[in-house]
Amino acid sequence: MDNLPQDPAMLFSFINMKLRDQYASLDDLCDDMDIDKSLLIDKMAQCGWEYSPEHNKFW
């Protein structure tokens, strides 16, 4: 997670951009970028965002 933006708004934007443009799912993104999925979900939840598999984005 060290290579991801630390600012919550930038992280939100970055992850959603990657999901929209490059990855079909959060699993694909986390596997490819070597990100701990549970840590990412927890960090996003702390800011009030949750992942929607149906829409493939955080909101």
Backbone as a ProteinNet text record, in pm:
[ID]
protein_1_A
[PRIMARY]
MDNLPQDPAMLFSFINMKLRDQYASLDDLCDDMDIDKSLLIDKMAQCGWEYSPEHNKFW
[TERTIARY]
81.9	0	86.8	215.7	305.2	314.5	288	299.7	169.6	68.6	-59.5	-66.8	-150.1	-167	-212.4	-159	-193.3	-313	-335.1	-449.5	-576.3	-676.6	-796.8	-869.2	-883.6	-952.7	-872.9	-741.3	-656.5	-659.2	-659.8	-666.8	-797.9	-908	-1040.2	-1040.3	-991.1	-986.5	-896	-779.9	-681.7	-736.9	-791.9	-843.2	-960.8	-1053.2	-1167.5	-1126.2	-1026.1	-976.1	-917.8	-837.5	-778.1	-886.6	-987.2	-1096.1	-1172.8	-1196.1	-1270.2	-1190.6	-1061.9	-982.5	-904.6	-871.5	-778.4	-820.3	-909.5	-936.7	-1085.7	-1118.6	-1258.1	-1311.8	-1221.8	-1265.3	-1158.9	-1200.4	-1105.2	-1001.5	-1042.5	-946.9	-837.3	-875.6	-776.6	-678.5	-730.7	-645.8	-548.3	-600	-515.1	-410.1	-448.6	-351.5	-241.1	-278.7	-181.7	-90.2	-146.6	-69	-9	-27.1	25	-20.9	-153	-215.6	-294.6	-284.1	-364.8	-508.7	-597	-735.4	-806.1	-788.9	-857.2	-808.4	-679.2	-627.4	-683.7	-692.3	-748.2	-895.3	-971.7	-1114.1	-1130.8	-1047.9	-1054.6	-1019.9	-915.1	-874	-984.2	-1045.1	-1153.7	-1275.9	-1304.8	-1419.6	-1402.2	-1279.4	-1252.8	-1292.9	-1293.6	-1331.5	-1478.6	-1548.5	-1690.4	-1723.9	-1625.5	-1649.5	-1649.8	-1738.6	-1740.2	-1737.6	-1686.5	-1673.5	-1803.8	-1843.7	-1960.4	-1911	-1916	-1874.2	-1960.3	-2087.5	-2179.8	-2137.7	-2090.5	-2049.1	-1897.6	-1824.6	-1678.7	-1617.9	-1664.4	-1608.1	-1640.2	-1563.5	-1593.6	-1688.6	-1778.4	-1867.5	-1911.4
-119.2	0	126.3	109.3	225.3	297	225.1	286.7	352.6	355.9	418	558.2	644.3	777.8	766.8	850.3	846.6	936.6	1038.8	1126.5	1048.3	1044	963.9	997.5	1123.9	1161.6	1117.8	1130.8	1088	935.8	865	718.9	674.2	734.5	704.4	722.9	835.7	867.3	770.6	744.4	656.3	515	459.6	322.2	311.9	405.7	400.2	418.7	500.7	516.5	385	320.4	192.2	87.5	83.1	-12.9	15.3	139.5	177.4	146.2	179.1	173.8	45	-28.5	-139.4	-272.9	-273.2	-397.7	-428.3	-555.3	-599.6	-620.4	-623.8	-645	-595.4	-581	-541.1	-651.2	-776.1	-887.4	-876	-847.9	-832.8	-719.9	-606.7	-492.3	-528.9	-586.9	-619.6	-724.1	-824.6	-926.3	-865.2	-784.6	-727.7	-625.1	-545.1	-439.1	-482.4	-608.9	-664.7	-582	-564.2	-488.4	-586.3	-571.7	-651.8	-600.4	-681.6	-639.7	-599.1	-675.6	-643.6	-511.4	-481.9	-353.3	-237.3	-256.5	-151.9	-128.1	-235	-221.7	-152.1	-188	-123.9	24.4	57	197.3	278.9	224.1	294.4	306.5	204.7	207.1	313.7	336.4	439.9	578.3	593.5	720.5	721.3	610.5	604	544.8	484.4	428.1	276.7	215.3	70	28.6	-90.8	-142.4	-205.8	-175.4	-236.5	-326	-458.6	-548.8	-531.1	-504.1	-486.8	-370.5	-262.4	-143.5	-133.5	-223.3	-225.8	-90.6	-37	90.2	107.4	197.1	238	356	362	476.8	492.1
0	0	0	17	21.1	-113.3	-222.3	-354.3	-399.9	-312.6	-343.8	-284.4	-342.4	-282.8	-137.1	-52	90.3	123.3	43.3	62.8	27	116.1	91.1	-39.3	-72.2	-196.2	-319.2	-312.9	-424.4	-438.8	-326.1	-329.1	-392.4	-350.9	-405.3	-557.3	-602.4	-744.4	-820.4	-766.2	-829.9	-846.2	-738.3	-742.7	-839.7	-833.9	-924.4	-1070.9	-1096.4	-1231.8	-1282.5	-1199.4	-1237.1	-1261.2	-1174.5	-1191.8	-1321.1	-1349.9	-1470.8	-1597.5	-1596.6	-1719.5	-1742.8	-1634.6	-1651.8	-1592.4	-1494.7	-1422	-1416.4	-1437.5	-1436.5	-1295.6	-1196.6	-1058	-961.4	-836.7	-732.3	-711.1	-724.3	-712	-817.3	-941.5	-1049.1	-1018.5	-974.1	-940.9	-828.7	-722.5	-607.2	-642.7	-720.7	-762	-847.6	-944.7	-1036.9	-970	-880.8	-816.3	-682.4	-647.1	-521.3	-400.9	-392.4	-284	-197.2	-67.8	24	16.9	-39	-62.8	66.1	171.9	297.5	355.9	344.5	392	310.4	179.1	94.3	127.1	141.3	174.7	308.7	406.8	539.4	530.9	456.1	443.2	376.4	273.6	205.4	296	373	464.7	572.2	615.6	715.6	663.6	532.4	469.7	427.7	453.8	422.6	287.3	219.8	87.5	95.4	16.1	7.4	-138.5	-161.5	-297.7	-342.7	-464.6	-527.9	-640.8	-621.1	-729.6	-854.3	-835	-947.8	-1037.5	-975.5	-1050.1	-1067.6	-1002.1	-1005.1	-971.1	-857	-809.3	-661.4	-600.6	-462.8	-469	-371.4	-357.5	-217.8
[MASK]
+++++++++++++++++++++++++++++++++++++++++++++++++++++++++++

